[in-house]
Amino acid sequence: MEIQLSKIEQVLKLSLNGRLDGVTASIVEKEFQAQIDLGERLFVFDLTHVSYISSAGLRAVLIAAKKTKSVQGKLAFVGLDDNVKEVFDMSGFSTILSIYSTEQEAIQAFQA
């Protein structure tokens, strides 16, 4: 799992590359916690290059959402391919998380 960080206005974008599974979920959790600890509060997870997400990956996503909420932050997801979107849909995550087609849409939603 490769995580690339970039800042767009006040929003931290985490671009994930690889599989989000039992082996890599902890890497994402640790990086996300580090960013919370640094004071970041607005996040966009770009999953464009994530081809697979397991239940452990869903757990990491849920933990990120809960931590964001606990610090009064905002979190959005963009770039879900068909496989990842299907997992989000089947798990019900599509109804409880903010999912957008583009990062620009997500950033605009944060400003609304």
C-alpha positions in Angstrom: 0.0 0.0 0.0 1.3 3.4 -1.0 -0.2 6.5 0.5 0.5 9.9 -1.2 -0.4 13.0 0.7 -1.3 16.3 -0.9 -3.0 19.5 0.3 -5.8 21.1 -1.7 -6.8 24.4 -0.1 -7.5 23.3 3.6 -8.2 19.7 2.6 -5.7 16.8 3.0 -6.0 14.3 0.2 -4.8 10.8 0.9 -4.3 9.0 -2.4 -4.2 5.2 -1.8 -2.5 2.8 -4.3 -2.9 -0.9 -3.9 -5.1 -3.3 -2.0 -6.8 -2.2 1.2 -6.8 -5.5 3.1 -5.8 -7.1 6.3 -2.1 -6.5 5.6 -2.4 -2.9 4.5 -5.3 -1.5 6.6 -3.1 -0.9 9.6 -0.8 1.3 7.5 -3.7 3.5 6.5 -5.0 3.6 10.0 -1.6 4.7 11.4 -1.1 7.4 8.7 -4.6 8.7 9.2 -4.1 8.9 13.0 -0.8 10.7 12.4 -2.6 13.4 10.3 -5.3 13.8 13.0 -2.5 14.3 15.6 -1.0 17.0 13.4 -4.2 18.8 13.5 -5.7 18.0 10.1 -9.5 18.0 10.1 -10.7 17.9 6.4 -9.9 14.7 4.5 -10.5 13.3 1.0 -9.5 9.7 0.4 -8.8 9.1 -3.3 -9.4 5.4 -4.0 -8.8 5.6 -7.7 -5.9 3.2 -7.5 -7.5 0.8 -5.0 -8.6 -2.3 -6.8 -9.7 -4.3 -3.8 -11.0 -3.7 -0.3 -11.6 -6.4 2.3 -13.5 -6.3 5.6 -10.3 -5.1 7.3 -10.1 -2.3 4.8 -13.8 -1.4 5.5 -12.9 -1.4 9.2 -10.0 1.1 8.5 -12.5 3.3 6.6 -15.0 3.2 9.5 -12.3 4.0 12.0 -11.2 7.0 9.9 -14.9 8.2 9.7 -15.3 7.9 13.5 -12.1 9.7 14.3 -12.9 12.5 11.9 -16.3 12.9 13.5 -14.7 12.9 17.0 -12.6 16.0 16.1 -15.5 17.7 14.3 -13.8 17.2 10.9 -15.1 16.1 7.5 -14.2 13.1 5.4 -15.1 12.2 1.8 -14.2 9.4 -0.6 -13.6 9.8 -4.3 -12.5 7.6 -7.2 -14.2 4.4 -6.3 -13.9 1.8 -9.1 -16.8 -0.6 -9.7 -15.4 -3.3 -7.4 -14.8 -1.0 -4.5 -18.1 0.8 -5.0 -19.9 -2.6 -5.0 -18.3 -3.4 -1.6 -19.3 0.0 -0.3 -22.8 -0.5 -1.5 -23.2 -4.1 -0.2 -21.8 -3.1 3.2 -24.1 -0.1 3.5 -21.1 2.3 3.6 -22.5 4.2 0.6 -25.4 5.4 2.7 -23.3 6.5 5.7 -20.2 8.0 4.1 -19.8 11.0 1.8 -18.8 9.7 -1.7 -18.2 11.9 -4.7 -17.2 11.5 -8.3 -14.3 14.0 -8.1 -12.2 15.6 -5.4 -13.5 19.0 -6.6 -17.0 17.9 -5.7 -15.9 16.8 -2.3 -14.1 20.0 -1.6 -17.1 22.0 -2.7 -19.3 20.0 -0.4 -17.0 20.8 2.6 -17.4 24.5 1.9 -21.2 24.3 1.8 
